[in-house]
Amino acid sequence: MSNNELHAVIKELKEYKLLKEEAETRISELENLIKSEMKAQETNKMVIGEYKCSLATVTSNRIDSKALQENRPDIYSIFVKPSTYERLTVK
């Protein structure tokens, strides 16, 4: 692949990343509008046309690995599992 072709690929990647950011922002705005309306109507389930909306509070319990590492490094070292992946950075 020539430098010009690679430049075009990188430019297209940057454009799609910008579109993704804009789409994620808009998705969040729309979800917040729906949540606000559901809360205003004091309901956790709605049917609007062909769409069914439900709002639920979800709680998950996770290990605070930083605190575990600081307070009980012996236990942390037994259960720590390294993870490897490739990261591409384009600026």
N, C-alpha and C positions, 0 to 999 in steps of 0.2 A: 504494500500500500504506500503510495507516495505521500509526502508531507501535505500536499494540497488536499488529498482525499482524507487523510487523517484529521486535518484541520476542519474539514466540512463535517466529519463525524462528531468531533468534539463540540463544534458549534451547535449541531442538532441536539446532542445530549444536553447541553446547557439550556437550550430552548425548552426541551421537554421537562427538565427539572424545574424550570420556572413555572411552566404550566401546571406541574404537579403541585407545587407550593400554593399557587393561586387556587387550584381546585380544592386542596385540603383546607385552605382558609374558608372558602365558600361553603364547603361541606359542614365545617364546624359552625359557621354562622347559621345555616339552615337547621342543623340539629338543635342548636340553642333556641331558635324560634319555636320549634315544635315542643321542646321541653318546657319552655316558658308558658306556652299555651296550655299544655297538659297540667302544669302546676296551677295556673290561674283557674282552670276548670276543676281542680282538685281531683284529678283522675289519673290512674296509672295505665289505663287502656282506652284506646279510641279506635273507632272505625270511621274512616273518611273515604267515601267512595270505595274503591277496590283495595285501599291500603289499611292495614292494621298496624297500629302503633302501640308499643308497650314501653313503660318506663320502670326500671327496677334498680334498686340499689344493690350493688354487688360488692362484697367484702372478700378480700383474699389475704391470707397470712403468708408472709414471706420472711425469709431469714435475712437479717441485717448483717451481711457478710463483713462489713467494715467493723462494726461493733464486736462481732464474734472474733474477728482476727485480733482486735485490740485486747479484748478481755479474756479470751480463751484460745490463744494461738495453737495450743496442743490439739484441741478438737478441730479447729479450722484446718490445720495441716492434714488431718486424717481424711477430711471430706472434700477438700478443694479439688476441683477437676478443671484442668486447663482446657481452653477452647481455642482453636486456631481457625482463622479465616483470612481471606485476602481483602484488602481495602484499597479501592481506587480513589484517588483524590485528584480532581481537576479544578484548577482555579483560573 
